Amino acid sequence: MQSNERLGIRKNLWNRKILDRRFLTVIYSYVSQRPGQTIMPTLFQRIFLTILLVIVTASLWVTSRPDMSEVGIPYAEEAPANSQLRVRWLGVATLLFDDGATQIMTDGFVSRPSALNLLFKRPIAPDIEAITDAIDGQKINRLAAIMPVHSHYDHAMDTADFARMTGADILGSLSTANVARSSSVPEAQIKIVNIGEPYSYGRFTITFYPSKHAPLSTNIGISGSVEEPFTLPAPYTVWQEGQSYSIHIEHPEGNALVQGSAGYIPGTLSGISVDAVFLGTGGLIDMTPEYMSDYIDETVHALAPSQVYIIHQDDFFLGEFGDVEQSKIKLSFDQTFAINLLQSVLPARLMQMPFGVDVSLTDVPIGKQNTDIK
Protein backbone atom coordinates (compact mmCIF):
# COMPACT_ATOMS: atom_id res chain seq x y z
CA MET A 1 0.00 0.00 0.00
CA GLN A 2 1.46 3.35 -1.02
CA SER A 3 1.86 6.13 1.54
CA ASN A 4 -0.79 8.34 -0.09
CA GLU A 5 -3.26 5.45 0.03
CA ARG A 6 -2.53 4.89 3.70
CA LEU A 7 -3.09 8.60 4.33
CA GLY A 8 -6.43 8.40 2.54
CA ILE A 9 -7.55 5.47 4.67
CA ARG A 10 -6.56 7.31 7.85
CA LYS A 11 -8.48 10.42 6.73
CA ASN A 12 -11.60 8.44 5.87
CA LEU A 13 -11.56 6.59 9.16
CA TRP A 14 -11.19 9.82 11.09
CA ASN A 15 -14.07 11.46 9.25
CA ARG A 16 -16.39 8.49 9.71
CA LYS A 17 -15.55 8.10 13.44
CA ILE A 18 -16.51 4.45 13.40
CA LEU A 19 -16.73 3.22 17.03
CA ASP A 20 -16.96 -0.51 16.46
CA ARG A 21 -14.75 -3.53 16.21
CA ARG A 22 -14.12 -3.06 12.51
CA PHE A 23 -12.71 0.40 13.19
CA LEU A 24 -10.40 -0.91 15.88
CA THR A 25 -9.26 -3.76 13.63
CA VAL A 26 -8.35 -1.38 10.82
CA ILE A 27 -6.45 0.92 13.17
CA TYR A 28 -4.63 -2.01 14.73
CA SER A 29 -3.63 -3.37 11.32
CA TYR A 30 -2.41 0.02 10.19
CA VAL A 31 -0.18 0.78 13.15
CA SER A 32 1.21 -2.73 13.43
CA GLN A 33 2.16 -3.37 9.81
CA ARG A 34 4.30 -1.72 7.15
CA PRO A 35 4.26 -2.24 3.37
CA GLY A 36 5.91 -5.47 2.45
CA GLN A 37 6.52 -6.68 5.96
CA THR A 38 4.65 -7.88 9.01
CA ILE A 39 5.92 -6.91 12.44
CA MET A 40 4.68 -7.24 15.96
CA PRO A 41 3.23 -4.02 17.42
CA THR A 42 5.47 -2.19 19.80
CA LEU A 43 4.74 -2.14 23.52
CA PHE A 44 3.59 1.47 23.23
CA GLN A 45 1.18 0.58 20.42
CA ARG A 46 -0.24 -2.31 22.40
CA ILE A 47 -0.80 -0.11 25.45
CA PHE A 48 -2.39 2.61 23.32
CA LEU A 49 -4.73 0.18 21.58
CA THR A 50 -5.70 -1.46 24.87
CA ILE A 51 -6.57 1.91 26.42
CA LEU A 52 -8.49 2.91 23.29
CA LEU A 53 -10.42 -0.35 23.32
CA VAL A 54 -11.31 0.06 27.00
CA ILE A 55 -12.49 3.65 26.46
CA VAL A 56 -14.62 2.81 23.44
CA THR A 57 -16.12 -0.28 25.08
CA ALA A 58 -16.90 1.61 28.28
CA SER A 59 -18.45 4.48 26.32
CA LEU A 60 -20.68 2.15 24.33
CA TRP A 61 -21.69 0.30 27.50
CA VAL A 62 -22.56 3.48 29.40
CA THR A 63 -24.59 4.96 26.54
CA SER A 64 -26.59 1.74 26.28
CA ARG A 65 -27.80 1.99 29.89
CA PRO A 66 -31.36 3.27 30.39
CA ASP A 67 -32.39 6.69 31.61
CA MET A 68 -35.15 6.81 34.21
CA SER A 69 -37.57 7.89 31.48
CA GLU A 70 -36.90 4.58 29.73
CA VAL A 71 -37.42 2.05 32.53
CA GLY A 72 -41.23 2.08 32.41
CA ILE A 73 -42.21 3.85 35.64
CA PRO A 74 -44.69 6.65 34.82
CA TYR A 75 -44.20 10.21 35.96
CA ALA A 76 -46.84 11.86 38.13
CA GLU A 77 -48.37 14.98 36.67
CA GLU A 78 -48.26 18.36 38.35
CA ALA A 79 -50.72 18.94 41.17
CA PRO A 80 -53.92 20.80 40.24
CA ALA A 81 -53.90 24.53 40.87
CA ASN A 82 -56.49 24.14 43.64
CA SER A 83 -54.55 21.43 45.51
CA GLN A 84 -54.39 22.26 49.22
CA LEU A 85 -51.36 20.05 49.91
CA ARG A 86 -48.40 19.72 47.59
CA VAL A 87 -45.18 17.72 47.71
CA ARG A 88 -42.07 18.57 45.71
CA TRP A 89 -39.10 16.24 45.19
CA LEU A 90 -35.71 17.98 45.22
CA GLY A 91 -33.46 14.98 44.68
CA VAL A 92 -32.28 12.03 46.81
CA ALA A 93 -34.74 11.92 49.76
CA THR A 94 -35.42 15.65 50.03
CA LEU A 95 -39.18 16.33 49.95
CA LEU A 96 -40.83 19.71 50.50
CA PHE A 97 -44.39 19.50 51.87
CA ASP A 98 -46.41 22.71 51.48
CA ASP A 99 -50.03 23.49 52.36
CA GLY A 100 -49.83 27.16 51.45
CA ALA A 101 -49.30 28.28 55.04
CA THR A 102 -46.57 25.99 56.39
CA GLN A 103 -43.69 24.09 54.81
CA ILE A 104 -41.87 21.10 56.25
CA MET A 105 -39.00 19.25 54.59
CA THR A 106 -37.15 15.97 54.87
CA ASP A 107 -33.34 16.08 54.69
CA GLY A 108 -32.66 19.24 52.71
CA PHE A 109 -29.62 17.87 50.88
CA VAL A 110 -28.58 19.99 47.89
CA SER A 111 -24.76 20.01 48.05
CA ARG A 112 -23.05 17.60 45.69
CA PRO A 113 -19.54 16.72 46.93
CA SER A 114 -17.45 15.23 44.15
CA ALA A 115 -17.01 11.49 43.85
CA LEU A 116 -13.23 11.91 44.16
CA ASN A 117 -13.58 13.80 47.42
CA LEU A 118 -15.68 10.97 48.77
CA LEU A 119 -13.45 8.24 47.38
CA PHE A 120 -10.30 9.71 48.94
CA LYS A 121 -12.12 10.90 52.08
CA ARG A 122 -11.14 14.49 51.49
CA PRO A 123 -12.76 17.12 53.72
CA ILE A 124 -16.14 18.34 52.46
CA ALA A 125 -18.59 20.98 53.63
CA PRO A 126 -22.08 22.24 52.76
CA ASP A 127 -22.33 24.25 49.55
CA ILE A 128 -23.75 27.52 50.89
CA GLU A 129 -24.34 28.94 47.42
CA ALA A 130 -26.33 25.86 46.37
CA ILE A 131 -28.38 26.03 49.57
CA THR A 132 -29.12 29.73 49.06
CA ASP A 133 -30.08 29.11 45.43
CA ALA A 134 -32.38 26.26 46.48
CA ILE A 135 -34.11 28.40 49.09
CA ASP A 136 -34.67 31.20 46.58
CA GLY A 137 -35.37 29.07 43.51
CA GLN A 138 -37.75 26.65 45.24
CA LYS A 139 -39.46 29.43 47.24
CA ILE A 140 -38.66 27.84 50.59
CA ASN A 141 -39.97 30.82 52.54
CA ARG A 142 -42.28 29.30 55.14
CA LEU A 143 -40.17 26.42 56.38
CA ALA A 144 -41.05 25.36 59.93
CA ALA A 145 -39.28 22.02 60.35
CA ILE A 146 -36.61 19.84 58.72
CA MET A 147 -36.43 16.09 59.41
CA PRO A 148 -33.42 14.06 58.19
CA VAL A 149 -34.31 10.38 57.75
CA HIS A 150 -30.87 9.62 59.21
CA SER A 151 -27.56 11.43 59.61
CA HIS A 152 -25.43 10.37 56.63
CA TYR A 153 -23.99 13.26 54.63
CA ASP A 154 -26.42 12.72 51.73
CA HIS A 155 -29.31 13.39 54.11
CA ALA A 156 -28.14 15.63 56.96
CA MET A 157 -25.16 17.52 55.54
CA ASP A 158 -27.11 20.69 54.62
CA THR A 159 -29.85 20.48 57.24
CA ALA A 160 -28.14 22.88 59.63
CA ASP A 161 -27.64 25.61 57.05
CA PHE A 162 -31.25 25.37 55.89
CA ALA A 163 -32.24 25.82 59.53
CA ARG A 164 -29.90 28.75 60.08
CA MET A 165 -31.12 30.53 56.94
CA THR A 166 -34.84 29.93 57.46
CA GLY A 167 -35.23 29.66 61.23
CA ALA A 168 -36.76 26.18 60.91
CA ASP A 169 -36.50 23.56 63.66
CA ILE A 170 -34.39 20.45 63.11
CA LEU A 171 -36.06 17.22 64.26
CA GLY A 172 -34.03 14.04 64.54
CA SER A 173 -31.68 11.87 66.54
CA LEU A 174 -28.81 12.82 68.83
CA SER A 175 -26.51 12.28 65.83
CA THR A 176 -28.54 14.78 63.79
CA ALA A 177 -28.42 17.19 66.73
CA ASN A 178 -24.62 16.98 66.84
CA VAL A 179 -24.43 17.55 63.09
CA ALA A 180 -26.52 20.70 63.60
CA ARG A 181 -24.32 21.83 66.49
CA SER A 182 -21.29 21.47 64.22
CA SER A 183 -22.75 24.35 62.19
CA SER A 184 -23.67 26.44 65.25
CA VAL A 185 -27.44 26.05 64.99
CA PRO A 186 -29.06 27.57 68.11
CA GLU A 187 -30.13 24.95 70.63
CA ALA A 188 -33.68 26.30 70.57
CA GLN A 189 -33.98 25.06 66.96
CA ILE A 190 -32.71 21.53 67.70
CA LYS A 191 -35.28 18.91 68.75
CA ILE A 192 -34.16 15.38 69.63
CA VAL A 193 -37.29 13.39 68.91
CA ASN A 194 -38.96 10.65 70.91
CA ILE A 195 -40.15 7.60 69.00
CA GLY A 196 -43.91 7.60 68.48
CA GLU A 197 -44.43 11.11 69.82
CA PRO A 198 -46.26 13.53 67.50
CA TYR A 199 -44.77 16.94 66.66
CA SER A 200 -47.07 19.59 65.25
CA TYR A 201 -46.25 22.44 62.87
CA GLY A 202 -49.22 24.31 61.48
CA ARG A 203 -51.65 21.67 60.25
CA PHE A 204 -48.88 19.06 59.91
CA THR A 205 -48.30 16.34 62.50
CA ILE A 206 -44.99 14.48 62.27
CA THR A 207 -44.28 11.17 63.99
CA PHE A 208 -41.00 9.26 63.91
CA TYR A 209 -40.78 5.46 63.89
CA PRO A 210 -37.54 3.46 64.12
CA SER A 211 -36.22 1.97 60.92
CA LYS A 212 -33.01 0.60 59.46
CA HIS A 213 -30.69 1.63 56.68
CA ALA A 214 -30.67 -0.52 53.56
CA PRO A 215 -28.15 -3.36 54.11
CA LEU A 216 -25.55 -2.03 51.69
CA SER A 217 -21.79 -2.58 51.66
CA THR A 218 -21.35 1.18 51.22
CA ASN A 219 -22.72 1.63 54.75
CA ILE A 220 -19.68 -0.10 56.25
CA GLY A 221 -17.73 2.38 58.36
CA ILE A 222 -20.56 4.94 58.56
CA SER A 223 -23.22 2.95 60.46
CA GLY A 224 -22.34 4.35 63.89
CA SER A 225 -23.38 7.52 65.69
CA VAL A 226 -22.16 11.12 65.74
CA GLU A 227 -21.15 11.31 69.38
CA GLU A 228 -20.15 14.98 69.45
CA PRO A 229 -19.98 18.06 67.22
CA PHE A 230 -17.14 18.16 64.71
CA THR A 231 -15.24 20.82 62.78
CA LEU A 232 -16.06 21.55 59.14
CA PRO A 233 -14.88 20.75 56.56
CA ALA A 234 -14.57 17.06 57.37
CA PRO A 235 -14.48 13.68 55.57
CA TYR A 236 -17.89 12.24 54.73
CA THR A 237 -17.31 9.50 57.31
CA VAL A 238 -18.00 11.88 60.20
CA TRP A 239 -21.66 11.94 59.13
CA GLN A 240 -22.49 8.63 60.77
CA GLU A 241 -25.95 7.11 60.35
CA GLY A 242 -27.29 7.49 63.88
CA GLN A 243 -30.94 6.43 64.18
CA SER A 244 -32.78 5.81 60.92
CA TYR A 245 -36.45 6.72 60.77
CA SER A 246 -39.68 6.07 58.94
CA ILE A 247 -41.44 9.44 59.08
CA HIS A 248 -45.24 9.59 59.23
CA ILE A 249 -46.68 12.92 58.10
CA GLU A 250 -50.35 13.63 58.77
CA HIS A 251 -52.40 16.53 57.41
CA PRO A 252 -56.15 17.10 56.98
CA GLU A 253 -55.61 16.99 53.19
CA GLY A 254 -53.62 13.74 53.13
CA ASN A 255 -51.20 11.46 54.97
CA ALA A 256 -47.82 10.13 53.89
CA LEU A 257 -44.94 7.93 54.93
CA VAL A 258 -41.38 8.90 54.00
CA GLN A 259 -39.14 5.84 53.88
CA GLY A 260 -35.83 7.41 52.98
CA SER A 261 -33.72 4.25 52.96
CA ALA A 262 -34.59 0.76 51.75
CA GLY A 263 -34.51 -0.76 55.22
CA TYR A 264 -37.23 -1.75 57.67
CA ILE A 265 -38.05 -3.19 61.08
CA PRO A 266 -40.82 -5.82 60.94
CA GLY A 267 -44.12 -4.73 62.44
CA THR A 268 -43.05 -1.16 63.25
CA LEU A 269 -45.58 0.49 60.93
CA SER A 270 -48.57 -1.77 61.57
CA GLY A 271 -51.76 0.16 62.25
CA ILE A 272 -50.73 3.19 60.17
CA SER A 273 -52.73 4.13 57.08
CA VAL A 274 -51.52 6.63 54.46
CA ASP A 275 -52.45 8.00 51.06
CA ALA A 276 -48.91 7.87 49.70
CA VAL A 277 -45.57 6.27 50.45
CA PHE A 278 -42.32 7.90 49.36
CA LEU A 279 -40.24 4.78 48.95
CA GLY A 280 -36.46 4.74 49.22
CA THR A 281 -35.09 2.56 46.43
CA GLY A 282 -31.34 3.17 46.64
CA GLY A 283 -29.62 -0.23 46.36
CA LEU A 284 -32.92 -2.13 46.27
CA ILE A 285 -32.12 -3.54 42.85
CA ASP A 286 -29.28 -5.54 44.44
CA MET A 287 -31.40 -7.10 47.18
CA THR A 288 -32.77 -10.63 47.02
CA PRO A 289 -36.37 -11.13 45.83
CA GLU A 290 -37.23 -12.26 49.37
CA TYR A 291 -35.84 -9.07 50.89
CA MET A 292 -37.68 -6.86 48.41
CA SER A 293 -40.93 -8.69 49.06
CA ASP A 294 -40.59 -8.24 52.82
CA TYR A 295 -39.60 -4.59 52.40
CA ILE A 296 -42.65 -3.85 50.26
CA ASP A 297 -44.92 -5.73 52.67
CA GLU A 298 -43.66 -3.72 55.65
CA THR A 299 -43.50 -0.26 54.06
CA VAL A 300 -46.27 -0.38 51.45
CA HIS A 301 -48.85 -3.13 51.88
CA ALA A 302 -49.09 -2.65 55.64
CA LEU A 303 -50.06 1.00 55.10
CA ALA A 304 -52.45 0.52 52.12
CA PRO A 305 -51.49 3.64 50.13
CA SER A 306 -53.10 4.46 46.81
CA GLN A 307 -49.79 5.61 45.31
CA VAL A 308 -46.10 4.99 45.85
CA TYR A 309 -43.41 7.43 44.73
CA ILE A 310 -39.84 6.26 44.30
CA ILE A 311 -37.07 8.41 45.85
CA HIS A 312 -33.30 8.12 46.33
CA GLN A 313 -32.84 6.60 42.87
CA ASP A 314 -30.77 9.47 41.45
CA ASP A 315 -27.01 9.77 41.04
CA PHE A 316 -25.83 12.41 43.53
CA PHE A 317 -22.12 11.69 43.01
CA LEU A 318 -21.96 13.49 39.68
CA GLY A 319 -23.57 16.66 38.43
CA GLU A 320 -25.21 19.43 40.41
CA PHE A 321 -28.38 20.02 42.35
CA GLY A 322 -31.23 19.42 39.91
CA ASP A 323 -29.46 16.65 37.98
CA VAL A 324 -31.59 13.67 38.99
CA GLU A 325 -30.79 11.02 36.40
CA GLN A 326 -29.79 7.62 37.73
CA SER A 327 -26.20 6.47 37.60
CA LYS A 328 -25.26 4.81 34.32
CA ILE A 329 -22.53 2.83 36.07
CA LYS A 330 -24.55 1.56 39.04
CA LEU A 331 -28.18 1.42 37.99
CA SER A 332 -31.02 1.95 40.45
CA PHE A 333 -33.51 0.68 37.87
CA ASP A 334 -33.57 -1.33 34.70
CA GLN A 335 -36.72 -2.39 32.86
CA THR A 336 -36.94 -5.76 34.60
CA PHE A 337 -36.58 -4.37 38.10
CA ALA A 338 -39.06 -1.59 37.33
CA ILE A 339 -41.68 -4.12 36.22
CA ASN A 340 -41.08 -6.21 39.33
CA LEU A 341 -41.55 -3.19 41.59
CA LEU A 342 -44.62 -2.00 39.68
CA GLN A 343 -46.20 -5.40 40.25
CA SER A 344 -45.01 -5.72 43.84
CA VAL A 345 -46.74 -2.56 45.10
CA LEU A 346 -50.12 -3.37 43.55
CA PRO A 347 -52.90 -2.36 44.06
CA ALA A 348 -51.02 0.91 44.70
CA ARG A 349 -49.72 2.82 41.68
CA LEU A 350 -45.97 3.22 41.38
CA MET A 351 -44.76 6.58 40.04
CA GLN A 352 -41.71 8.77 39.87
CA MET A 353 -41.69 12.50 40.53
CA PRO A 354 -40.28 15.10 38.16
CA PHE A 355 -37.68 17.24 39.88
CA GLY A 356 -39.03 20.47 41.39
CA VAL A 357 -42.64 19.84 40.36
CA ASP A 358 -45.45 19.84 42.93
CA VAL A 359 -47.56 16.67 43.05
CA SER A 360 -50.60 15.73 45.14
CA LEU A 361 -50.92 12.99 47.73
CA THR A 362 -54.39 11.97 46.56
CA ASP A 363 -56.04 11.49 43.16
CA VAL A 364 -52.74 11.73 41.32
CA PRO A 365 -52.97 11.77 37.51
CA ILE A 366 -50.34 9.73 35.71
CA GLY A 367 -48.24 11.28 32.96
CA LYS A 368 -46.32 9.65 30.13
CA GLN A 369 -43.96 6.80 30.89
CA ASN A 370 -41.35 8.10 28.50
CA THR A 371 -40.68 11.79 29.03
CA ASP A 372 -37.73 14.09 29.03
CA ILE A 373 -38.88 15.80 32.23
CA LYS A 374 -36.14 15.66 34.82
N, C-alpha and C positions, 0 to 999 in steps of 0.2 A: 504494500500500500504506500503510495507516494505521500510526501509530507503535506501537500496541499489537500489531498483527500482526507487525511487524518484530521486536519484542521477543520474541514467541512463537517465531518462527523461530530467533532467536539462542539462546533457552533450549533448544529441542529439539536444535539442532545440538550445543550444549555437552554435553547429557546423553548423546547418542548417541556422541559422540567418534568420528565417522566419519573414518578416516585413508585417504581415497582421493581420486581426482581429482574426484569429484562434490562432496565436501565442500569442497575448495579452490575449486571453481568457484562454489559458493554464497557462500562467504565473500568471494571476489573481487567478485562481483556486488553483494553487500550494501555493502561499503565503498566501492565506486567509483561507485555510483549513488544518486540521491535521487528521491523521488516526483515524477513529472512532468518530470524532466529527466535527461539523460545527460551525465556529465562524465568527463573523463579522471582516473584516479587520481592523487593527489599523489605526489611523489617519495618521501615517507616511506612511503606505502602500498605503493608498488612495491617499495621496499627490504624492508619488513616481509614482504610476500607472497613475495618471492624467498627470503628467509632461511627462512621457514616451509616453503616447498616443498622447499628443500634438506634441512632437518632431517627432514621426514617421509619424503622419498625415501631418505635415508641410513639412517634407522631401519628402514624396510621392507626395504632391501637387506641390512643387517646381520643382521636377524632371519631372513632367508631362507637364510643361509649354514649349512652343516651343522656339527653338533658331531661330535667324534671317534666317538661312539657311533652315528653315522648314516652313516658312510662305508663300512661293510662289512668292516672288519678286526676279526676276533674278538678278544675278551679272553682271556688265559690265566687259568686258574683258580688258586686258591691252592695252594701246594705241599702235598703230603701231610704229615701230622704226623711221619712217620718219615723225612722227607727229610734226608739228611746234608749237603746243600749247597743253600743257598737264595740267591736274588738278589732284591733289592728296588730298585725304581725310585723315585727321589726327585725326579724332574723333570729336564728338560734332558738332560744326559748323566751325571748322578750315579747311580751304581749301587753298592749295598752288597752285597758278597759275604760270606757267613757260613757257616762249617761247624760252628758250635757252640763252637769253641775259639778261632778267629781270625777277625777281620774285616779286609777290605781294601776300599777305596772308590776309585772314579774321581771326579775333580773335587771333589765336596763343595761345590757351589754352591747356597746357599739364600737369600742376600740377593736382593732384588728392587728395584734402583734404578729410580726412576720414568722413564717414557719422556721426560718433559720434561728431566730432569737429563741424560739421554743426548743428547737432541736439541741442547741448548744447551751441551753439554760442561761442565756444572757439576761441581764436585768431588764424588766419591762415596767411600764407604768400606764395609767389611763391616758387616753388621747383626749385632752381637754377640748381641743378644737372640734373633734368629731362629736363629743358630747354636747357642746354648745350648738353645733349645727343641727343635731338631732332634736334638741329642745325647741329650737326655732322652727326648723323645717317641718316637724311633726306636730307643732302647736301643743307642746306639752306645757300647758300654762295653768292647769288646775290640779296638779299632781299632789295627792294626799298621802300615798303610801307606796313603798316599793318592797317587793317580797322575792328575794332570790330563792330558787328551788333548792340550791345548796351553794357551797362557798368556793367552788372551783373558779378559776380566773374567767372562764367563758360564761359565767353566770353572775359573779359578784364583783368583778374587777372594777366596774364603773358605777356600781350602786351608790357608793359614798359621794361621788361628785354630782350625780343626779340629785341626791338629797341636799347637798350643800347649795346647789344652784336653785333649787325649787322650794326648799323648806319642807319637803316630804319626810315622813317617818320611814325608817328602815325596820322591817319586821323579819326576824329570822333567828338563827341559832347563835350560841355564844361565838362560834367561829365567824359568822357573818358580822356580829357585833365588833369583834376584834379587827376584822377587815375595815369596817367603818371607822374605828378609832385610829387606824393607821393613816387615814386621810383627815383626821381632826374634825370629824362630824360631832356636833354637840351631843352630849349624853341624852338630852331631852328628846332627841330625834331617834334614838336607838331603842328598840323594843325587842327584848329576848322573849320569844313566844313560848306559851305553854301548849302542849299537844291537846287538841280538842277544844280549846277555849276560843270563842268567837271574838273577833276584833272588828269594830264597826267604823266605817268612814263614809259619811253621807248615807246613801241608801245601800251601800255595799256592806256585806258581812263576810269576813275572811276567816276561815278555819284551817289550821294546819294539822295534817296527819303524817305519821312517820312513814317513810318509804326507804328504798334503797337505790343506789346508783346501778346503772346497767353493769353487769359483770364483764367488764372489758379489760383487756391487758393494759390499755393505756391508762387505767386508773391506778396501776401499781406505783407506789411511791407518793401518791397524792390522795390517799383514802383516809388520812388521819384528821386531826383537828387543828385549827389555828388557836394555839394556846395563849398568845399574847399579841399585841400590836407589833407591826414590823415597819421598817423604813423603806420607802419607795425611792427609786425603782428597785425591783427585786425579781429574782427568777420566778417563773410561773409556779414552781413547786411550793412556794409559800402559801399559795391559795389552796389549802387543803379542803377536802370535801365537807367536813363537819357533818351535821345532820342533814339528810336529804328529806324532802317533803313532797307529799301530794297536797296541793292547795285547792280547797273547796271555796268557790266564790259564789255567794248568793246575792240576788237582787230581785226586786219585784218584777222586773221584765225578763228574767231568765237566770238560770244557774249553770255553773260550769265547774269542771275539774281541770286543773293544769297539772299534767304529769310530765315534768320537764326531762326526766331521764327514764330510760327503758328498764326500770327496776320496779320491784313491788314487794310488799309484805302480805302474805295470804290473809284474807279476812279483814284487813284494816279498813276497807272502804265499804263494807257491807252495811246496808241500811241507808246509804246515800243515793239520792236520785238527782240527775242533772239533765239539762237539755243538750249540752255539748261537752265533749272531752277533747282537750288539746293534748295530743298523744306524742310523747317523746319517742322518736324512732332512730336516734343515733345508735349505730351498731346493731340494731335489731336484725338486720339482714344476715348477720353472722351467727345468730343464735339458733339453737336446735328447734325443729318444729314443735317439740313438746314445750320448750320454754316459751315460745311465742304464743302458743295456745293458752298456757297458764297466764301469761302477762295480759292477754286480751280479755280473758275471763275476769281477772281481778280488777282491771282498770277500765273496761268498757262494758262488758255484759252485766257485771254486778251493779252498774249505775244506770243502765237502760237509757242511754242518750239517743237522740234522734240523728245527731251528726257527730262525726269524729274528724278533727282537723289534725293533720300531721305537723309536727314542729321538730326542730333540731335535726333536720335532714340536710342543711346547707353546709357548704364548705367555708368555714370562717378562718382558714389558715392562709388563704390567698384572697386578693382583692380588697375592697373597702366596704364600709358600711353601705348596705343597699345591694351588694352583689350576693344573691342568694341561690345561685346555681349549686347543684351538688358536685362533690369532688368527682373528677373524671378518673382519678387514680384509685380511690377507695369509694366505691359507689355506696350510697344509702339505699337506692332503689334501682332495680332493673324491672323489665316488664313482668317477669315471673313472680318476683317478690311482691310487686304492686298488686297483681291479681290475687295472690294468696291473702294479702292484707285486706283487700276489698271484700273478699269472701268471708274472712274471719270476723269482721266487725258487724256483719249483717245481723239484724235488720237495720242497723244504723248505716248512714251514708258516709263514706270516706271521701274527704276532700282535702285539697291543699289551698293555702291562702296566698294570694298575690301580695308581694311586699308593699307595705304602706297603704293598703286599701282596707277600709272599714267593712267588716262583715257582721251579720247578725247571729245571735245564738239560736234563734228559732225561725222556722219557715225560710230556710236558706235556699235560694235558687241556685242551680248548678250551671256553671258556664261550660265552655268548650273544654274538651280533654286536651287538645293540642292548641296551645296558645303561646304567643311570645311575651305574655305578661310576665314580669319578674315577680 
